[in-house]
Each structure stands twice: as structure tokens, then as C-alpha cells.
Amino acid sequence: MRHTLQLAPQFYVTAPQECPYLEGRKERKLFTALQGDSANELNSSLSKQGFRRSQNVLYRPSCADCSACMSARIDVRRFSASKSQRRVERKNSTLDRRTNSPWATEDQYDLFRSYLSSRHANGGMADMDVFEFANMIEETPIKTRVIEYSSQESRDLAAVCLTDVLDDGVSMVYSFFDPELAGNSLGTYVILDHIRIAQEVDLPYVYLGYWVPGSTKMGYKANFSGLEIYRGQRWEAIEDPSQLEEATHPLAVEPIAEQVANIKIPGVHSVK
């Protein structure tokens, strides 16, 4: 007789709170702990199913009346830089890239505080102190790197990205940059460089986080060719972003029990 036991993580749902992207909406998240010997495998598997990592937690939006937050990734093989993106690359050609182990520094934290003060003064991270910042960078059981971009002349730190290495791509967990260099479009440049990183190590995807139709905060992600979004339990290429507005309709949402039932978990063990 054979019995199949699945080593499945436990999933939970947060309480509703104000949505940071769409006015008048409430957000909640489905989440699970990221731990144990199979953490890398779980991170890769759930990332392919629309989840994101925050320290030792994997989460995915699970709102009661909206499914507008869609996990987005770039298919590196289908990407072709636009004229404006090529200008961004030329404008930042004097930056050096350094790839480091996940270790927080004072320079990173100073840049992080400047970025938040300029861009997200009222956001959820606004009160993060240096110890919490260090936890964000260093508290991880999976393969991750801190990628720094510095001026070749002054060596000043211009941008930083915390990046996970998945089995099919690189995932941009969190990035920030010098607000005084806003004219250099560093946010776009860091994404372009991650496309280059994926090409260098022969990985097919760059995971960007969530894209929200109708949100000005997230609109820039639709500017990248080769963009795909995860919905209906599969990835699909975006042809016309305006066709996805129906995702904000309450009838587009699956029941939470069905969402959990459809999650594929790695590590199924057979026991006789």
C-alpha cells in the first residue's frame, strides 16, 4: 500500500487594510512562512505562482473584491529595449555594478532613508530604523544578493537592489536610488540591468513584483516589452494593458479556499 504525504506550508490571510494603489479599495494578503531546507525550492515555486518575498514570508494579494494586483515578469528572450530605454542606459553608462552577499551597510541605509523621504514619506517603511533595515537585507534563508550601483568617478552609491536568485530567473525584491538623480531614471535602469544579469547567467525571466492596471505608481512596468502577468493560474503576455481593467471588478475574484487549493507545492514525498 502506498500513501502520499505532501509537505505543505500553512497559509494565512491578513486583515483588510487600505489599498496603497487604488483609492477606495481594501487589500489583504495570502501568506506563508519561508523556512527549512527546501526554502529555495519553495521560493522559486511560489514566485512562479504570483507570490513575492518579504524577509522570511512569501505573500500574494488576496483581496475580497479586487484582483488588480498582478505579478509581473519580463521574458528576457522577448525583450527589446525602446529608444527611451536605450537613452536611459547611455545616461547611466558611468555606473559600476557590484554584486554582494546580503549584508547591510550604513551607506545603503543612508541612501534608503533619502529615497523614502523623497518618494514614500508616508509609506509603510517610513519609520524603518537601521536594525529593521538590516533585517530586511540580511534575514533570508534563500539565495539572495545585494546589487549596488556606484559612480565610477565619486564611488558614491546611486542605487541598490535586493535580488533573489530563482531557478528560472532573478526576482527584484526591493530597490531604491538617490532621489537627487531622479532625472537619470535609475528605477528603469536597474530593471534594464537585471535583464542583462539574467542574460549573463542564462535565466529566462526577471520578476518585477506587482503591476496594477490604473495605478500611476505601477504604470512604468507596462513600458517593458516581453512583459507577462500571472492570472488564472498561468502566465500570459500583455498585449494591451487597457484590456485588463476588468480585473478590478469584484466578480473577477476567486474564493480564498479555491486560491489555496490551486497552489502547487514542491516536495511531495511518497511513503509506503
C-alpha positions in Angstrom: 0.0 0.0 0.0 1.3 3.5 -0.9 0.4 6.7 0.9 1.3 10.1 -0.4 2.2 12.8 2.1 2.6 16.4 1.0 5.0 18.6 3.0 2.7 21.6 2.6 3.3 25.0 4.3 0.4 26.6 6.2 -1.3 29.7 4.5 -2.9 32.6 6.3 -4.8 35.8 5.3 -4.1 39.3 6.7 -6.9 41.6 7.9 -8.1 44.1 5.4 -6.4 47.5 5.2 -6.4 50.5 2.9 -5.0 49.7 -0.6 -1.9 51.7 -1.4 -2.6 51.6 -5.1 -6.3 52.1 -5.8 -8.3 54.6 -3.9 -11.3 53.3 -2.0 -10.1 49.7 -2.1 -9.2 47.3 0.7 -6.2 45.0 0.4 -5.4 41.7 2.1 -2.7 39.2 1.6 -2.3 35.4 1.5 1.0 34.5 3.1 3.1 31.6 4.3 6.4 31.3 6.2 9.6 30.7 4.2 11.9 28.4 6.1 13.6 25.0 6.3 15.9 23.1 3.9 13.5 23.5 1.0 13.2 27.3 1.3 14.9 28.0 -2.1 12.7 25.5 -3.9 9.6 26.9 -2.2 10.6 30.5 -3.1 11.1 29.6 -6.8 7.9 27.5 -7.0 5.6 30.1 -5.4 7.3 33.0 -7.3 6.1 31.2 -10.4 2.6 31.3 -9.0 2.5 35.0 -8.3 4.0 35.2 -4.8 6.6 37.7 -3.6 9.1 37.5 -0.8 9.4 39.8 2.2 12.2 38.6 4.6 11.0 35.1 5.7 7.5 35.4 4.3 6.0 34.7 0.9 2.8 36.6 0.1 0.3 37.2 -2.7 -2.6 39.7 -2.8 -5.9 38.0 -2.0 -8.4 40.9 -1.8 -12.1 40.2 -1.3 -13.4 42.4 -4.2 -10.5 43.1 -6.5 -7.8 41.1 -8.3 -6.0 44.1 -9.9 -2.6 43.3 -8.4 -0.9 41.0 -10.9 2.5 39.5 -10.5 4.7 40.7 -13.4 7.8 39.4 -15.0 9.8 40.1 -18.2 10.5 37.3 -20.6 14.1 38.2 -21.4 14.0 36.3 -24.7 11.2 38.6 -26.0 12.6 41.9 -24.6 13.7 44.6 -26.9 14.8 48.0 -25.5 12.8 51.0 -26.7 14.5 54.2 -27.8 13.9 55.9 -24.4 15.3 52.8 -22.6 18.4 52.9 -24.7 18.8 56.6 -23.7 18.5 55.6 -20.1 21.2 53.1 -20.5 23.5 55.6 -22.1 22.8 58.2 -19.4 23.8 55.7 -16.7 26.8 54.1 -18.6 29.2 55.6 -16.0 27.7 53.5 -13.2 29.6 50.4 -11.9 27.7 47.3 -10.7 28.8 45.3 -7.6 27.1 42.1 -6.6 27.4 41.3 -2.9 26.2 38.9 -0.2 23.1 40.1 1.7 24.8 42.4 4.2 23.5 45.8 5.1 25.8 48.9 5.3 25.5 52.4 6.6 25.8 53.8 3.0 22.9 51.6 1.9 20.8 52.8 4.9 21.5 56.5 4.3 20.5 56.1 0.6 17.4 54.2 1.7 16.3 57.0 4.1 16.9 59.6 1.4 14.8 57.6 -1.0 11.9 57.1 1.4 11.9 60.8 2.5 11.6 61.9 -1.2 9.3 59.2 -2.6 7.4 57.4 0.2 7.4 59.7 3.2 4.0 58.3 4.3 4.5 54.7 3.2 4.7 51.6 5.4 8.5 51.7 5.5 8.8 55.3 6.5 9.6 54.5 10.2 12.0 51.7 9.5 15.2 52.1 11.6 18.7 50.8 10.9 18.1 47.5 12.6 14.8 46.8 10.7 16.6 47.7 7.5 19.4 45.2 8.3 16.8 42.6 8.9 15.2 43.3 5.6 18.5 42.8 3.8 20.0 40.0 5.9 17.1 37.9 7.3 16.7 35.4 4.5 17.0 31.6 4.2 17.3 31.6 0.5 19.9 32.6 -2.2 19.8 36.4 -2.5 22.2 39.2 -3.4 22.6 42.9 -2.8 23.4 44.6 -6.1 24.9 48.1 -5.8 25.3 50.7 -8.5 28.0 53.4 -7.9 29.5 56.3 -9.8 32.8 55.4 -11.4 34.2 58.9 -10.5 33.0 59.6 -7.0 32.2 56.0 -5.9 29.0 57.4 -4.4 26.2 54.9 -4.1 23.5 55.7 -6.7 21.1 52.7 -6.4 20.7 49.4 -4.6 18.5 46.3 -5.4 17.9 43.3 -3.1 17.6 40.5 -5.6 16.6 36.8 -5.2 18.1 34.1 -7.5 15.3 31.7 -8.6 15.7 28.6 -10.6 14.2 30.4 -13.7 15.1 34.0 -13.1 16.1 36.9 -10.9 13.5 38.5 -8.6 13.8 42.2 -7.7 12.6 42.1 -4.1 13.2 45.8 -3.3 15.1 48.6 -5.0 15.9 52.2 -4.1 18.0 55.0 -5.5 19.4 58.5 -4.9 16.4 60.9 -5.4 18.8 63.7 -6.5 19.5 61.5 -9.6 15.8 61.2 -10.5 16.5 62.6 -13.9 18.6 59.6 -14.7 15.6 57.2 -14.5 17.5 54.9 -12.2 14.4 52.8 -11.5 14.2 51.9 -15.2 18.0 51.5 -15.4 18.1 48.9 -12.6 15.4 46.9 -14.3 17.3 47.1 -17.6 20.5 45.9 -15.9 18.7 43.0 -14.3 17.6 41.9 -17.7 21.3 42.0 -18.6 22.1 40.0 -15.5 19.5 37.3 -16.4 21.0 37.1 -19.9 24.6 36.8 -18.5 23.6 33.8 -16.3 21.2 32.3 -18.9 18.0 32.7 -16.9 14.8 33.4 -18.8 12.9 35.8 -16.5 13.1 39.0 -14.4 10.4 39.1 -11.8 9.3 42.7 -11.1 6.7 42.4 -8.3 3.1 43.6 -8.9 1.6 45.6 -11.7 -1.7 47.3 -11.2 -3.8 48.5 -14.1 -4.9 52.0 -13.4 -2.2 52.7 -10.8 0.2 55.5 -11.7 2.7 54.1 -9.2 2.9 50.8 -11.1 2.4 52.1 -14.7 6.1 52.1 -15.6 6.2 48.3 -15.7 4.0 48.2 -18.7 6.7 50.1 -20.6 8.9 47.0 -20.9 8.4 44.7 -23.8 8.2 41.0 -23.1 6.1 41.7 -20.0 3.9 38.9 -18.7 1.3 38.8 -15.9 0.1 35.9 -13.8 -3.6 35.4 -13.6 -6.0 32.4 -13.9 -3.1 30.2 -12.7 -0.9 30.9 -15.7 1.4 33.5 -17.1 0.2 35.4 -20.2 1.8 38.1 -22.3 0.4 41.6 -22.1 -0.6 42.9 -25.5 -2.9 45.8 -24.5 -2.8 46.9 -20.8 -6.2 48.6 -21.1 -7.9 45.2 -21.6 -7.1 44.2 -18.0 -9.2 46.8 -16.3 -11.9 44.2 -15.7 -9.6 42.7 -13.0 -10.7 45.4 -10.6 -14.3 44.0 -10.7 -15.5 42.0 -7.7 -16.7 39.1 -9.8 -13.1 38.5 -11.0 -12.0 37.3 -7.6 -11.8 33.5 -6.7 -12.8 32.4 -3.2 -9.8 32.2 -0.8 -10.3 28.4 -0.3 -10.1 27.9 -4.1 -7.0 30.1 -4.3 -5.2 28.0 -1.7 -6.4 24.7 -3.2 -4.9 25.7 -6.6 -1.4 26.4 -5.2 1.2 23.9 -6.3 3.7 22.9 -3.5 7.0 21.3 -4.3 8.4 18.4 -2.2 5.8 15.7 -2.5 7.1 12.6 -0.8 5.8 9.1 -1.3 5.7 6.8 1.8 5.0 3.1 1.6 
